[in-house]
Amino acid sequence: MTLRDLKPGQQGVVVSIATTGSMKRRIMDMGITPGVEIKVVKVAPLGDPIEVNVRGYELSLRKEEAQEIEMK
């Protein structure tokens, strides 16, 4: 399951980030690392972006970024 699959109100724990290079570094710089808990706050009407709560702050991610974050 990926972060993109979660619905508003659901939460999960990051297992891994399935991308490499600068995109992986950018995601990790935002505080999304393996073992951190993420809760989906809301999804925009057209599905992009996704607003999540991670490490006590709100963060918006594009669907492409959320697809690369493996959850459990």
Phi, psi and omega in degrees: 000146178245169178300328180297333182282342182286145178262162178306133182096342178274156178219164180198178180247136180290129177264312180199168175245117191272023177236174180227175174073214186293328179293318178297316180298318180297316179297317180292325177295335178280359178099005180267102181230160178304134179097347181277144180270135180233135176242132178279121181273307178200163178237135179300155183308323179266007176091357182216120010268178177249128178262126182234159174250120180222128179055033175086007176226159181271137183221138176255132180236146174284158180302322181297322179290315181297328180295332184274355184258109180281131184239162170226000000 
